[in-house]
Amino acid sequence: MRWLLLLIIIPAIEIGLFVWIGGMVGPWWVVAIIIITGIVGVGLAKQQGAETIARMRQSIAHHQVPASDIVDGVCILIGALFLITPGFMTDIIGFILVLPTTRRPFKHFIGFWLQRKLANRTFIYRK
């Protein structure tokens, strides 16, 4: 039920932002901003993803588990999905998840959530 509510609220907020900002700067500027943030965001996500994969390979080469890098990769993937979705709110969330300095709090939250799920044995993995 929560996901259905999010699927209704987020597009409604985005449409409201499109109309509001379009009224201030004009509709063509809104389209240009959406295209520019999409291009910049995907480029940034690609660069951050490549760096994360390189760190993962280095950790594996040193026989270490790249747990932090895996969480980084998940954040970057989710951020990239938000960045290719047209909208101002989704772009802000996407940039927060892709940029390393703003991604750190989310990494801690996801790591804490995963540890709690594993400790309670509520995390199910199936092949």
C-alpha positions, 0 to 999 in steps of 0.5 A, spaced: 500 500 500 505 504 501 508 503 494 502 505 491 501 511 495 508 513 493 507 511 485 501 516 486 504 522 490 511 522 487 508 524 480 503 529 482 509 533 486 513 532 480 507 535 475 506 540 480 513 542 480 513 542 472 507 547 472 510 551 478 517 552 475 515 552 468 510 558 470 516 562 473 522 560 467 518 558 461 516 551 459 522 550 454 527 552 460 524 546 464 525 541 458 532 544 457 533 543 465 530 536 465 535 534 459 541 537 462 540 534 469 539 527 465 545 528 461 550 530 467 547 525 472 548 519 467 555 521 466 556 522 473 553 516 475 557 512 470 564 515 473 562 514 480 560 507 478 566 505 474 570 508 480 566 503 485 567 497 480 575 499 480 575 499 488 571 492 488 576 489 484 581 492 488 578 489 494 577 482 491 584 482 489 586 483 496 582 477 498 577 482 502 569 483 502 567 489 498 561 490 502 562 498 503 563 498 495 557 494 494 552 498 498 555 504 494 554 501 487 546 500 490 546 507 491 549 509 485 544 504 481 538 507 485 541 514 484 542 513 476 534 511 476 532 517 479 536 521 474 534 518 468 526 519 471 524 526 468 523 531 474 526 536 479 525 532 486 527 525 483 533 529 480 535 532 487 534 525 490 538 522 484 544 527 485 544 525 493 545 518 491 550 519 486 555 524 489 560 521 494 559 526 500 551 526 500 551 518 499 555 517 505 548 517 510 544 513 506 550 508 506 550 508 513 542 507 513 542 501 508 548 498 512 544 498 518 538 496 515 541 490 512 545 488 518 538 488 522 535 484 517 541 479 517 541 479 525 533 478 525 534 472 520 528 476 516 533 477 510 531 471 505 536 469 499 533 464 494 537 461 488 
